[in-house]
Amino acid sequence: MKIGLISFHSFLEPGGVKQHVLGLQKEFQRRGIQTKIIAPRRKWWENYGKDVILLGTSFPLNIIGTQTDFCVNFNTPAIEKVLIKEKFDILHFHNFGFPSVVQILEKSEALNILTFHANIERIKFFKDFPAFLYIFNRIAQWKIDGIIGVAPLNLRVFKYYKGPKTVIPNAVDIEEFNHQIPKLKKFSGDKINILFVGRIEERKGLIYLLKAFKILQEKFYNLRLIIVGEGELKKECQNWIKKNKLKEVYFEGKKTSRALPAYYARADIFVSPAIFGESFGIVLLEAMASGTPFVAFANKGYQEFLQGKRGEEFLVKPKDYRALAEKIEVLIKNPRLRKELRHWGIKEAKKYSWSKIADQVLEFYELSKKERIKQAKRKRFAYNQEFLDWLKWPKYKELFKKLKKEIGF
């Protein structure tokens, strides 16, 4: 079996989809499954090695406070060339990148699986023009053999799709993110480290954490805020910090996947103030696997992920920075509670290891393959039945009798 994992997001930037695709590839290859990634190019000098095929062009697109990709293949013959050369049995698409997804599907003869990661609840365009969601479903029905949502909210987009659907959550690499890795030496000492990881953009809500940190710094002398990430609002946040005279705030920039676990390990509390647009909560899962208790805003994705779980009590209403400060304060004051949450998080995160999630993905491939065979049989049966019905039509019965008489048999 050979699998092509298709991302419509640039690999130049960190992101949940990129992390998911790389994690799935790593697990498949560990099992001896041939796997290659197909991703669009944004810069001419990009090169990620022999296992990543650069196909198509990605253009950054800012929409509703976050960045996404507009992905197109200008050289359409290149698609067919890649598919013929690689001979993939399965093409596993991650999100719908227009128009590239249609261009690839048109050429594909493989089993086509879609994992939908996007949470489009706040995209006004789809609310104003619901016909485009219907188009999503029509494209899926045309050539997608099965759809995975990383959360139930993702599958609600495909309510008209009649093929196999299932929820398979994101995973975490528990070998990379765990409580036993060496802690970052840079921020050692007796201060309580509060960590933020994410793009510095409207959707990720860093400004609300800064407001909460201001409240907390007036009560506690031993706090430190560590910010990992880059984004268009970085300068604005730095100006706010300067204006409000906040101390002990450190911008660390973007960090590679290798460097990031040490930040989680050093943190005492992780905070994700994302106000909307989250489908699952990979950063929460990374914190849990690292043994780091968290506080977060109760966006839809985080709510669904933590429903009925211990961590649910540490979600607060989005944009309510005062409530965010109160929840963080509970953890600051209570080392014993932090320890309890540490043990809970480590145990819970093991349920989302790549070995367990990959098992579910492979099972869904088989289910979708069987359903595709069933559908092909149904179509052949319907065609044969239609032909038999046509032969029974009285007009053609008389025609065949006359023809038999004329040719003498």
N, C-alpha and C positions, 0 to 999 in steps of 0.2 A: 504493500500500500504506500502511495506517495501523496503527500498533502501539501497544498499551497495555502499559506495563511496570508490573506490579502488585507492590508491596512490602507485606508484612504487618508491617513494622517501622516504628516511629515515626521520622519525619524530625527530631524534636527532638534526638536524640542521634546522635553519630558512630557509624559502624559499617561493617563490611565490605560488607553487603548494600546499604546506602544508597549507599556509594561506587561499588559495581558498577553499580547501576541508573542513577545519575547519569552515570557514564562511558559506559555503553552508549547512553543517550539523547543525550549530546553527540555521539558518533560517528555515530549514525543521522541526527541533524539536520544534521550537517556534510555528509552525503551527500544531503540533500534528502528524507529519509524522514520522513513525518509521525509524530511520536511524542509521547505524553503519559504521564505517570506517575500511577498511582493509589496512594494511600497512606492509612493510617488517621490520624485526628485524635486527639491526646492532650490538647491544650489548645484552648480555644475560640478563642483569638486567632491560631492558626496560619494562615499564608498564605505560600505559596511561589511565587506567580505563576500565570499563565494555563496553564502547561504541567504543573502538578501539581494533580490533582483529589483533594480530601480526601473519602474515602468510608469510612464505618465508624469504629469507635472502638477505640483501642489502650489496653490496661491493662498496665503493667509487671509482669513476673512474674519473681521470682528463683528460679532452679532450678540445683542443683549448682554453686554458686559463680559463676554468671554471670547476666546479665539478658536476658530475652527478652520477647516480647509475646504477650498473649492478645488476639486481634482478632475483633470481632463487628460485624455490621451490624444495628442495631436498627430502622432504617428500610429494610426490604427493597425497597419500591417504588423507592427512590432508585437501586438497582443497575440495574434495568431502564431507568429514565429515562436514566441516564448511558450505558448501552450503546446504546440507541436513538439518542441524540443524537450520540454520537461515531462510531458505525458502524466499529468496529475490525475489521480483517481478521485480526489476530493479537492474542491476549492472552497475554502472556509473564509467567507467575507466578514469583515468587522466594520460595522456601520454601513450606511448607504452614502457613498461619495458620488455625487452627480457631476457630470454625466458619465464618469468613468465606470461606475458599476454596470450601467446598461451596455457600454462598449465591451466590457469583458464577458458579461453574461451572454451576449449575442454570439460570441465565439466559443463559449464553453460547452464541452460535451461531458464534463465530469459531473459528479454529484455535487450540487451547489448548496452549501449551508451558510446561513447568515446568523451571526451574533450581533444583536443590536444593543449598543452600550448607551446610546444618547437618551437623555431626558429632555424632551421638547416641550414640557409643560408650560414654560414661560415664553415660548417663541410665538409672538403675536401673529406672525405671518400665517402659521398653521391654523390659528383660531379664526382669522379673517378669511382664509381661503381653505376650508376643510377638504375641498376637492383634491388638494395635493396629497393629503393622507390617503385618499382613495387611490391615487396614482401609485403611491408607495405599495399599497396592497396589490394592485394590478401587476406591477413589476414583479413582486414576490410570487404571485400566483403563476405568472408566466414561466419562471424558470428556477425559482428557489425551491429546494426539496425539503427544507426544514428550517425552522427559526428558533434560535435560542435568545432569551432575554436574560440579562444579568440580574434583573429584578422583575417582579410582576408588572410594574409600571411600564417597562419597555415593551412587553407583549401587548399592552392595550392599544398600541399604535397599529397593530396588525389584526384588528378585530374582524376584518373581512377575509383574511387568509384562511384557506381550508386545509392546508397541509399540517404536518406534525409541528407542534410547538411545545417548548418546555422552558423552565427557569433553571439556569445553571449559574451560580454566583461567581463573582471574581475570586481569585485565589491569591495566596501569599506564599512566598518562598520562605519556609520556616528554617531553612538552612542559613539564609542571609539575614532575615529579621528574627532574632531570638535574644533572650535575656542573658545568654552566656558570651556573646561577642564582646570584645574589648570596648570600653567606653571612650568617647572622645576626650582626650586629655585637655584640650583647649579650655573647656568650661568647667573644670574641676573646682572644688572648693565647697564652702558651706552655703552657697546660695541655692535657692530653689529655681531650677531651670524650667521655663515654660517654652514650649516649642510650637512653631507654626511651619508647616510644609505645604507649598502650593504656589501657583502663579499669583503674582500681585496684580489682580484685576478685580473688577467690581464683584463678580460672582463668588469669588473666594472670601470676600468680606474681611480682609485684614484690618481695615479701619475700625471695625467694631471691636476687634481684639485690642487694638491700641487704646481705644476709649475705656475698655474694661481694665486694661493694665494701668492706666492712669489712676483709676479708682483704687486699685489694689496697692499701688506704690505709695499711696498716701497712708495706707494702714500697715504695710510691711516694709522693712528696710532691706530684706535679703532676697529680693526677686531679680531674676534676669530673664529677658525675653530674647529668644533666638529665632530669627526668621530665615528660612531656607527657601529660595525661589527668586525669580525675576518677573518683571511685568511692567505694563504701561503706567501703572499707578504708583510705582516705587518712589519716584521723586515727590509726588504729592504726599505720600505717607511720611517720607523723611522730613518734609517741610512741617507737617502736622506735629511730628515728634519734637522738632526744634521749637516750634511755637509754644507747645505745651510743656516744654522743659522736662521731657521724660529722660530718665537715665537708665543705663544698663540695657539698652536695646541694640542688638547686633544683627546686621544684614549680612548673611553669609553667601548670597548669590545662589546660582544653580549648583546642584551637586549630583554627581553620577550615582548610579544605583549601588556602586561599590562603597561610596563614601557615606551615603545616607543612613544606613543602619546604625552607625556609630553615634549619629545625632539623636536618634530615638533612644538608644541605650543610655545616653547621658541625661536625657530629659527626665524630669520628675512628673511633669504634667504635659500632655499634648492637647492642643486646642485647634479645632477646625471650625471656624466661623463662616462656613460656606452658606450663603443665604438662599440659593436655589440651584437647580440644574444638576444636582448630584443623582446618579442612578443607584449607586451602591455604597461606596465609602472605602476605597482601597487604603486611604491614609489611616482610617480608623483601624482597619485590619492590621496594617503594618505596626501601628502603635501597640495593639493588643499582643501581637506575636512577640514584640520587643519587651513586653512586661511593663508598658507605660500607660497609666490610667489617662482617660481623656474626658474632655468636655467639648460639646459641639452644639451647633444650631440644629433645630429639628426640621431640616428640609425633608422633602418627601422620600428621597433616597435613603437617608440615614434612618428615618422613621421605620421604613419597611425592613431595613437590614437589622435593626435592633429591637424590633417589636417582640415583646415577651422575654427579652434578655436583660441581664443585670445592668448593662450599660445604658439602658433606655432612660433611667432616672437622671442621667447626666446630659440630657438634651434639653435645650431651652428654646423659646420662641425666636425665630430668625429676626435679627436686627436689634434685639433687646440686650444691649451691651451691659446693662445693670444686672440683669438676671444671669448673664454670662459671668460677670465678676463674682456674683454670689456663689455660683456653683464651683468656680475655681477656688474661691476662698474656703469652701468646705474641704477641699482636698489639701489646700495649703496647711490648714489647721489640724488635719487628721492623718498623720503618717500611717496609722494602723489601717485606716480605710484605703489608703493608697496601696498598701501591701495586699489587702484582700482583693482589690480590683486588679492588681498585678497578676495574682494567681488565677483569677477568673479569666482574664484576657488571654493568658498563655494557653490555658486549657481550651477555651472557645476557638482560638485561632487555628488550632490543630485540625478542626473540622473543615477548614478551608485550604488545606495543603494542596499543592499542585498534583500530587499523586491521586488524591481523592477526586479533585475536579476534572482531571484528565480522564479518569475512568468514566465519569458521567458524559463527557464529550464524546468519547469513543462509542459508548452505548447508544448515544443519540445518532451518531453516524450510521450505525447498523439499523436502527429503527427507521431512519429516513430512507436508507437504501431499500429496505423491504417494502416500504410504502411506495417508493418510486416504481418498483417491479409490479406491485399490485395495480397501480394506476395504469401502467403500460398494458397489462393484461386486460383491464377493463376497457381501455380504448380500442384494443384489437378486437375484443368481443363485440363492442358496440359497432365497429366498422363492419365486421363479418355479418352481424345481424341485419345491419342496414342493407348490405349487399343481397342477403337472402330475401329480405322483404321486397327489394327491387325486382328480383327474379320472379316473385310471386304476383307481381302486378299484372292484371288481366291483359292489358294491351301487349305486354312483352311475351306473354304465353302464346298468344295468337301469332305474333311475329316469329317466334321460334318454331312453331308448327309449320308455318308457311316455308321457312328457311329449310327445315328438314326435308320437306316434300320436294323442294326445288333441287337440292343437291343429292337427293336420292338415298338417304339413310334414315 
